[in-house]
Amino acid sequence: MRVRTLLFCLALLILAGCGPRVEDQPAGGWISPLPHGAKGYELYSWRLAGQRQWTYVLVTGTNRLKTMEEVTSLEDVATETGWVRITVQGLEELKALLRRLPQGESVTWIDATDLVEGGSGAGQLGLPDAEAIREVQDYCQRIGVELSVAARPLSNR
């Protein structure tokens, strides 16, 4: 009986060490690392009226244009089958999210002009100032993520 108990406890310890480590999983429960996107990822950004901080959403890339509602929805999703839609606030949270992408992954930062009309929206979609864009571009280069920006910053229009 003691041998069985000992073997059972040993098996539990081994199985506990095989799963994802708690420190590898962000507080929001996202998968870490995020799955490779067959068509890369799309990044959208906006700032709510009266707020300094920008909101960013990272979405699995597809061959179709997204609606405003899809982009600005508050529901976060990240599955092991490859569908990701995660919203973060501010540059530091965006960097933490981008760090979860596989090295070599491509991300396209998309402007509101590339959206299909529809949905209520959550502010004015666009890009932050050129300095913030440059900071994200430099960061992506350091972590091995390919970032392309699809339009000019909102402040340059």
KOLSE-153409 format. One line per field, with one value per residue: residue number from 1; residue in three letters; x, y, z of N, C-alpha, C in turn. Coordinates in nm, 4 decimals. Example, Ala and Ser with C-alpha at 12.3 -4.5 7.8 and 13.67 -1.06 7.14 Angstrom:
BEGIN
pos <- [1_2];
code <- [Ala_Ser];
n.xx <- [1.3190_1.2850];
n.yy <- [-0.5690_-0.2250];
n.zz <- [0.7800_0.7080];
ca.xx <- [1.2300_1.3670];
ca.yy <- [-0.4500_-0.1060];
ca.zz <- [0.7800_0.7140];
c.xx <- [1.3200_1.2900];
c.yy <- [-0.3300_0.0030];
c.zz <- [0.7800_0.7870];
***
This chain:
BEGIN
pos <- [1_2_3_4_5_6_7_8_9_10_11_12_13_14_15_16_17_18_19_20_21_22_23_24_25_26_27_28_29_30_31_32_33_34_35_36_37_38_39_40_41_42_43_44_45_46_47_48_49_50_51_52_53_54_55_56_57_58_59_60_61_62_63_64_65_66_67_68_69_70_71_72_73_74_75_76_77_78_79_80_81_82_83_84_85_86_87_88_89_90_91_92_93_94_95_96_97_98_99_100_101_102_103_104_105_106_107_108_109_110_111_112_113_114_115_116_117_118_119_120_121_122_123_124_125_126_127_128_129_130_131_132_133_134_135_136_137_138_139_140_141_142_143_144_145_146_147_148_149_150_151_152_153_154_155_156_157];
code <- [Met_Arg_Val_Arg_Thr_Leu_Leu_Phe_Cys_Leu_Ala_Leu_Leu_Ile_Leu_Ala_Gly_Cys_Gly_Pro_Arg_Val_Glu_Asp_Gln_Pro_Ala_Gly_Gly_Trp_Ile_Ser_Pro_Leu_Pro_His_Gly_Ala_Lys_Gly_Tyr_Glu_Leu_Tyr_Ser_Trp_Arg_Leu_Ala_Gly_Gln_Arg_Gln_Trp_Thr_Tyr_Val_Leu_Val_Thr_Gly_Thr_Asn_Arg_Leu_Lys_Thr_Met_Glu_Glu_Val_Thr_Ser_Leu_Glu_Asp_Val_Ala_Thr_Glu_Thr_Gly_Trp_Val_Arg_Ile_Thr_Val_Gln_Gly_Leu_Glu_Glu_Leu_Lys_Ala_Leu_Leu_Arg_Arg_Leu_Pro_Gln_Gly_Glu_Ser_Val_Thr_Trp_Ile_Asp_Ala_Thr_Asp_Leu_Val_Glu_Gly_Gly_Ser_Gly_Ala_Gly_Gln_Leu_Gly_Leu_Pro_Asp_Ala_Glu_Ala_Ile_Arg_Glu_Val_Gln_Asp_Tyr_Cys_Gln_Arg_Ile_Gly_Val_Glu_Leu_Ser_Val_Ala_Ala_Arg_Pro_Leu_Ser_Asn_Arg];
n.xx <- [0.0828_0.1935_0.3836_0.2262_0.0975_0.3194_0.4101_0.1878_0.1914_0.4389_0.3864_0.1945_0.3534_0.5323_0.3551_0.2594_0.4805_0.4952_0.3124_0.2171_0.4168_0.3237_0.4279_0.4717_0.2319_0.0342_-0.1423_-0.3967_-0.4660_-0.3835_-0.2566_0.0739_0.3713_0.1997_0.0108_0.1508_0.0538_-0.1041_-0.1480_-0.0176_-0.0485_-0.2840_-0.2784_-0.4557_-0.5427_-0.6648_-0.7864_-0.9743_-1.2060_-1.0872_-0.8959_-0.5546_-0.4061_-0.3535_-0.5522_-0.4948_-0.5405_-0.4728_-0.5090_-0.5686_-0.4514_-0.6422_-0.7999_-0.9925_-1.1582_-1.1956_-1.4752_-1.5726_-1.6900_-1.5889_-1.3218_-1.3233_-1.4499_-1.4807_-1.4191_-1.1771_-0.9862_-0.7949_-0.6778_-0.5464_-0.5744_-0.5219_-0.6690_-0.6701_-0.7502_-0.6811_-0.6966_-0.5222_-0.3998_-0.2131_0.1416_0.3318_0.1897_0.1245_0.3775_0.4400_0.2492_0.3228_0.5671_0.4948_0.4539_0.5579_0.9013_0.9944_0.7388_0.4843_0.3374_0.0825_0.0115_-0.2846_-0.4822_-0.7858_-0.9064_-0.8999_-1.1038_-1.4202_-1.7339_-1.9487_-2.0828_-2.0496_-1.8194_-1.5432_-1.4336_-1.1954_-1.0465_-0.7112_-0.3683_-0.1149_0.1047_0.4018_0.6351_0.5596_0.4947_0.7455_0.8796_0.7493_0.8094_1.0927_1.1097_0.9862_1.1701_1.3890_1.2916_1.2475_1.0143_0.8282_0.7170_0.4850_0.3609_0.0523_-0.0421_-0.0279_0.0546_-0.2103_-0.1769_-0.0382_-0.2076];
n.yy <- [-0.1198_0.1253_0.1587_0.1925_0.4344_0.6036_0.5844_0.6951_0.9594_1.0413_1.0260_1.2308_1.4542_1.4503_1.4882_1.7412_1.8989_1.8923_2.0541_2.3936_2.6446_2.8419_3.1012_3.1523_3.2131_3.4873_3.7220_3.7692_3.5285_3.4627_3.2692_3.1578_3.1090_3.3203_3.1745_3.0988_3.3038_3.2196_3.4076_3.6127_3.8837_4.1410_4.4748_4.7148_5.0483_5.2962_5.5924_5.6786_5.9464_6.2225_6.0799_6.0038_5.7748_5.5170_5.2590_4.9268_4.6623_4.3326_4.1132_3.8014_3.7637_3.7844_3.7197_3.9055_4.2250_4.3773_4.4587_4.7628_4.7008_4.4427_4.5032_4.6855_4.5540_4.4378_4.1852_3.9441_3.6934_3.4022_3.1258_2.7915_2.6957_2.8980_3.1402_3.4727_3.7547_4.0229_4.2826_4.5651_4.8247_5.1138_5.1713_5.0074_4.7752_4.6932_4.6301_4.4134_4.2334_4.2017_4.0805_3.8228_3.7054_3.4699_3.4564_3.6244_3.6559_3.8295_4.1516_4.3734_4.7048_4.8550_5.1129_5.3025_5.3553_5.1252_4.9629_4.7898_4.9492_4.9659_4.8589_5.0053_5.1333_5.2670_5.5085_5.7188_5.5509_5.5009_5.5923_5.6347_5.9127_5.9871_5.9390_5.7437_5.5363_5.4871_5.3995_5.1541_5.0226_5.0050_4.8458_4.6081_4.5317_4.4703_4.2440_4.0641_4.0659_4.1296_4.4332_4.6218_4.9351_5.0501_5.3025_5.6667_5.8404_5.9591_6.2208_6.3399_6.4049];
n.zz <- [0.0000_0.0776_-0.1204_-0.3484_-0.2838_-0.2690_-0.5368_-0.6660_-0.5664_-0.6666_-0.9422_-0.9639_-0.9012_-1.1182_-1.3338_-1.2693_-1.3184_-1.5940_-1.7233_-1.8300_-1.6817_-1.4020_-1.3894_-1.6559_-1.7653_-1.8357_-1.6256_-1.7318_-1.8415_-2.0960_-2.3687_-2.3677_-2.5335_-2.7750_-3.0458_-3.3730_-3.6396_-3.9343_-4.1302_-4.0153_-3.7783_-3.6902_-3.5840_-3.4067_-3.3050_-3.0741_-2.9145_-2.6415_-2.6077_-2.4297_-2.2870_-2.2100_-2.2546_-2.4976_-2.6495_-2.7475_-2.9797_-3.0595_-3.3233_-3.4813_-3.8107_-4.1138_-4.4357_-4.4783_-4.4373_-4.1206_-3.9053_-3.7401_-3.4976_-3.4429_-3.3989_-3.1837_-2.9780_-2.6408_-2.5607_-2.4925_-2.6563_-2.6827_-2.8303_-2.8497_-3.1010_-3.2694_-3.2959_-3.2039_-3.0089_-2.8433_-2.6088_-2.4897_-2.2669_-2.3147_-2.3883_-2.2533_-2.1792_-2.4367_-2.5374_-2.3703_-2.4602_-2.7321_-2.6945_-2.6442_-2.8841_-3.1381_-3.2373_-3.5338_-3.6240_-3.8114_-3.7962_-3.8751_-3.8457_-3.8470_-3.9859_-3.9228_-4.1663_-4.3070_-4.2258_-4.2314_-4.2401_-3.9538_-3.6381_-3.3090_-3.2326_-3.0398_-2.9863_-3.1548_-3.4054_-3.5023_-3.5420_-3.2943_-3.2045_-3.3996_-3.2504_-3.0591_-3.2329_-3.3491_-3.1207_-3.0711_-3.3110_-3.2904_-3.0620_-3.1511_-3.3449_-3.1817_-3.0460_-3.2452_-3.4025_-3.6902_-3.7823_-3.9620_-4.0615_-4.1597_-4.2286_-4.1986_-3.8896_-3.6743_-3.5830_-3.7885_-3.9911];
ca.xx <- [0.0000_0.2834_0.4494_0.1261_0.0809_0.4417_0.4082_0.0831_0.2426_0.5459_0.3218_0.1352_0.4631_0.5832_0.2540_0.2533_0.5939_0.4858_0.2221_0.2756_0.4509_0.2355_0.4895_0.4678_0.0979_0.0013_-0.2563_-0.5216_-0.4927_-0.3468_-0.1640_0.2098_0.3616_0.0831_0.0344_0.1902_-0.0603_-0.0772_-0.1472_0.0349_-0.1417_-0.3222_-0.2795_-0.5389_-0.5274_-0.7538_-0.7846_-1.1064_-1.2107_-1.0498_-0.7949_-0.4183_-0.3542_-0.4120_-0.5953_-0.4423_-0.5951_-0.3994_-0.6039_-0.5153_-0.4712_-0.7323_-0.8087_-1.1077_-1.1556_-1.2699_-1.5703_-1.5395_-1.7359_-1.4927_-1.1972_-1.3388_-1.5151_-1.4006_-1.3956_-1.0462_-0.9858_-0.6673_-0.6916_-0.4325_-0.5984_-0.4684_-0.7463_-0.6309_-0.8017_-0.6469_-0.6930_-0.4381_-0.3966_-0.0822_0.2568_0.3997_0.1095_0.1386_0.5080_0.4293_0.1709_0.4050_0.6731_0.4382_0.4481_0.6756_1.0028_0.9744_0.5972_0.4580_0.2251_0.0501_-0.0615_-0.3845_-0.5547_-0.9314_-0.9524_-0.9019_-1.2107_-1.5540_-1.8237_-2.0366_-2.0509_-2.0629_-1.6900_-1.5091_-1.3455_-1.1431_-0.9381_-0.6020_-0.2353_-0.0633_0.2035_0.5172_0.7305_0.5098_0.5087_0.8880_0.9137_0.6990_0.8899_1.2243_1.0903_0.9609_1.2968_1.4719_1.2391_1.2366_0.8798_0.8256_0.6038_0.4678_0.2567_-0.0253_-0.0863_0.0411_-0.0024_-0.3259_-0.1321_0.0230_-0.3104];
ca.yy <- [0.0000_0.2409_0.1719_0.2512_0.5750_0.6711_0.5933_0.7895_1.0937_1.0672_1.0515_1.3649_1.5510_1.4501_1.5517_1.8837_1.9650_1.8855_2.1567_2.5267_2.7013_2.9526_3.2295_3.1710_3.2534_3.6206_3.7294_3.7651_3.3942_3.4451_3.1618_3.2100_3.2199_3.3192_3.0866_3.1598_3.3362_3.1832_3.5337_3.7142_3.9481_4.2791_4.5591_4.8340_5.1350_5.4104_5.6610_5.7268_6.0912_6.2703_5.9951_6.0147_5.6432_5.4512_5.1203_4.8484_4.5277_4.2437_4.0164_3.7108_3.8131_3.7112_3.7764_3.9955_4.3454_4.3663_4.5658_4.8444_4.6270_4.3355_4.5603_4.7560_4.4689_4.4240_4.0432_3.8911_3.5515_3.3467_2.9807_2.7171_2.6685_3.0081_3.2645_3.5642_3.8911_4.0680_4.4277_4.6148_4.9699_5.1766_5.1143_4.9005_4.6534_4.6512_4.5635_4.2827_4.1486_4.1724_3.9895_3.6875_3.6536_3.3924_3.5329_3.6216_3.6795_3.9592_4.2286_4.4921_4.8038_4.8980_5.2364_5.2913_5.3640_4.9902_4.8863_4.7905_5.0220_4.8825_4.8579_5.1340_5.1970_5.2989_5.6231_5.7403_5.4616_5.5637_5.5610_5.7378_6.0010_5.9236_5.8943_5.6172_5.4359_5.4555_5.3208_5.0184_4.9653_4.9707_4.7334_4.4887_4.4932_4.4077_4.1125_3.9766_4.0684_4.2169_4.5258_4.7200_5.0315_5.0631_5.4399_5.7722_5.8689_6.0485_6.3595_6.3904_6.4222];
ca.zz <- [0.0000_0.0843_-0.2499_-0.4377_-0.2453_-0.3095_-0.6826_-0.7018_-0.5362_-0.7622_-1.0702_-0.9560_-0.9095_-1.2558_-1.4183_-1.2351_-1.3824_-1.7400_-1.7763_-1.8361_-1.5519_-1.3664_-1.4228_-1.8007_-1.8048_-1.7875_-1.5349_-1.8068_-1.8881_-2.2358_-2.4015_-2.3789_-2.6287_-2.8629_-3.1614_-3.5001_-3.7254_-4.0731_-4.2040_-3.9244_-3.6861_-3.7173_-3.4647_-3.4191_-3.1875_-3.0630_-2.7851_-2.6017_-2.5891_-2.2966_-2.2217_-2.2624_-2.2908_-2.6140_-2.6401_-2.8597_-2.9919_-3.1483_-3.3776_-3.5828_-3.9461_-4.2033_-4.5703_-4.4903_-4.3557_-3.9946_-3.8770_-3.6233_-3.3800_-3.4165_-3.3501_-3.0568_-2.8784_-2.5187_-2.5312_-2.5281_-2.6889_-2.7297_-2.8281_-2.9020_-3.2425_-3.3466_-3.2992_-3.0962_-3.0054_-2.7083_-2.5928_-2.3808_-2.2495_-2.3004_-2.4585_-2.1788_-2.1953_-2.5755_-2.5493_-2.3042_-2.5495_-2.8498_-2.6491_-2.6405_-3.0209_-3.1780_-3.3090_-3.6777_-3.6562_-3.8744_-3.7431_-3.9530_-3.7670_-3.9438_-3.9580_-3.9319_-4.3047_-4.3608_-4.1622_-4.2882_-4.1507_-3.8727_-3.4967_-3.2422_-3.2147_-2.9016_-2.9923_-3.2888_-3.4415_-3.5742_-3.4912_-3.2044_-3.2651_-3.4647_-3.1481_-3.0042_-3.3389_-3.3576_-3.0018_-3.0926_-3.4196_-3.2349_-2.9712_-3.2330_-3.4069_-3.0766_-3.0060_-3.3621_-3.4601_-3.8078_-3.7735_-4.0692_-4.0282_-4.2829_-4.2561_-4.1246_-3.7571_-3.6681_-3.5618_-3.9111_-4.0951];
c.xx <- [0.0869_0.3499_0.3536_0.1074_0.2015_0.4461_0.3037_0.1298_0.3529_0.4880_0.2579_0.2422_0.5177_0.4842_0.2441_0.3665_0.5866_0.3989_0.2900_0.3044_0.3625_0.2968_0.4937_0.3318_0.0683_-0.1255_-0.3887_-0.5541_-0.4588_-0.2556_-0.0263_0.3034_0.2342_0.1132_0.0799_0.0648_-0.0264_-0.0711_-0.0968_-0.0724_-0.1715_-0.3278_-0.3626_-0.5204_-0.6284_-0.7382_-0.9249_-1.0988_-1.1753_-0.9450_-0.6600_-0.3688_-0.4288_-0.4514_-0.5451_-0.5108_-0.5147_-0.4942_-0.5323_-0.5490_-0.5627_-0.7289_-0.9237_-1.0890_-1.2400_-1.3708_-1.5210_-1.5774_-1.6386_-1.3660_-1.2131_-1.4118_-1.4234_-1.3653_-1.2583_-1.0555_-0.8448_-0.6774_-0.5672_-0.4518_-0.5611_-0.5492_-0.7115_-0.6993_-0.7829_-0.6339_-0.6061_-0.4430_-0.2522_0.0308_0.3229_0.3227_0.1175_0.2707_0.5045_0.3521_0.2530_0.5172_0.6251_0.4266_0.5716_0.7737_0.9814_0.8308_0.5815_0.3306_0.2060_-0.0367_-0.1549_-0.4601_-0.7048_-0.9813_-0.9615_-1.0103_-1.3393_-1.6420_-1.9100_-1.9928_-2.0545_-1.9304_-1.6653_-1.4176_-1.2961_-1.0265_-0.8345_-0.4709_-0.1910_0.0419_0.3254_0.6185_0.6887_0.5235_0.6542_0.9329_0.8695_0.7784_1.0270_1.2146_1.0703_1.0896_1.3863_1.4237_1.2169_1.0971_0.8812_0.7000_0.6016_0.3482_0.1852_-0.0697_-0.0037_-0.0208_-0.1158_-0.2811_-0.0716_-0.0799_-0.3658];
c.yy <- [0.1257_0.2661_0.2362_0.4001_0.6565_0.6889_0.6938_0.9338_1.1335_1.0996_1.1904_1.4729_1.5611_1.5208_1.7010_1.9606_1.9674_1.9950_2.2914_2.5782_2.8216_3.0852_3.2552_3.2211_3.3920_3.6188_3.7187_3.6275_3.3723_3.3261_3.2235_3.0991_3.2095_3.2326_3.1655_3.1855_3.3045_3.3067_3.6465_3.7653_4.0889_4.3527_4.6826_4.9174_5.2484_5.4714_5.7119_5.8767_6.1268_6.1862_6.0119_5.8832_5.5841_5.3088_5.0496_4.7127_4.4525_4.1326_3.9281_3.7655_3.7227_3.7773_3.8755_4.1177_4.3242_4.4806_4.6429_4.7696_4.5149_4.3902_4.6180_4.6763_4.4523_4.2798_3.9989_3.7412_3.5140_3.1957_2.9149_2.6810_2.7871_3.1356_3.3488_3.6979_3.9398_4.2200_4.4638_4.7668_5.0170_5.0996_4.9996_4.7691_4.6016_4.5773_4.4244_4.1849_4.1076_4.0740_3.8443_3.6259_3.5704_3.4821_3.5162_3.6464_3.8169_4.0206_4.3497_4.5833_4.8749_5.0203_5.2139_5.2959_5.2262_4.9029_4.8944_4.8678_4.9251_4.8846_4.9985_5.2062_5.2299_5.4190_5.6367_5.6465_5.5372_5.5176_5.6705_5.8224_5.9232_5.8712_5.7597_5.5052_5.3920_5.3694_5.1751_4.9497_4.9204_4.8493_4.6032_4.4405_4.4208_4.2674_4.0189_3.9629_4.1690_4.3031_4.6156_4.8072_5.0672_5.2056_5.5387_5.7884_5.9702_6.1933_6.4206_6.4170_6.5619];
c.zz <- [0.0000_-0.0511_-0.3503_-0.4092_-0.2906_-0.4615_-0.7311_-0.6804_-0.6340_-0.9008_-1.0736_-0.9677_-1.0507_-1.3476_-1.3922_-1.3018_-1.5326_-1.7997_-1.7827_-1.6961_-1.5265_-1.4080_-1.5731_-1.8482_-1.7493_-1.7048_-1.6084_-1.8604_-2.0344_-2.2509_-2.4190_-2.4223_-2.7105_-2.9845_-3.2840_-3.5822_-3.8702_-4.1626_-4.1157_-3.8305_-3.7343_-3.5843_-3.4956_-3.2934_-3.1926_-2.9247_-2.7584_-2.5774_-2.4448_-2.2250_-2.2900_-2.3198_-2.4107_-2.5788_-2.7653_-2.8601_-3.0973_-3.1907_-3.4792_-3.7209_-4.0266_-4.3409_-4.5849_-4.4019_-4.2305_-3.9849_-3.7555_-3.4956_-3.3428_-3.3508_-3.2101_-2.9493_-2.7575_-2.4856_-2.5814_-2.5516_-2.7317_-2.7165_-2.8850_-3.0488_-3.3300_-3.3527_-3.1777_-3.1172_-2.8633_-2.7075_-2.4727_-2.3792_-2.2360_-2.3670_-2.3837_-2.1882_-2.3384_-2.5945_-2.4854_-2.3920_-2.6715_-2.8160_-2.6478_-2.7805_-3.0513_-3.2546_-3.4593_-3.7206_-3.7209_-3.8170_-3.8337_-3.8678_-3.8630_-3.8941_-3.9771_-4.0756_-4.3687_-4.2982_-4.2426_-4.1905_-4.0713_-3.7284_-3.4397_-3.2276_-3.0689_-2.8960_-3.1344_-3.3147_-3.5210_-3.5150_-3.3970_-3.2768_-3.3148_-3.3631_-3.0880_-3.1078_-3.3497_-3.2398_-3.0185_-3.2042_-3.3682_-3.1441_-3.0493_-3.2992_-3.3054_-3.0420_-3.1245_-3.4191_-3.5748_-3.8037_-3.8960_-4.0324_-4.1579_-4.3138_-4.1741_-3.9855_-3.7654_-3.6585_-3.6869_-4.0197_-4.0898];
***
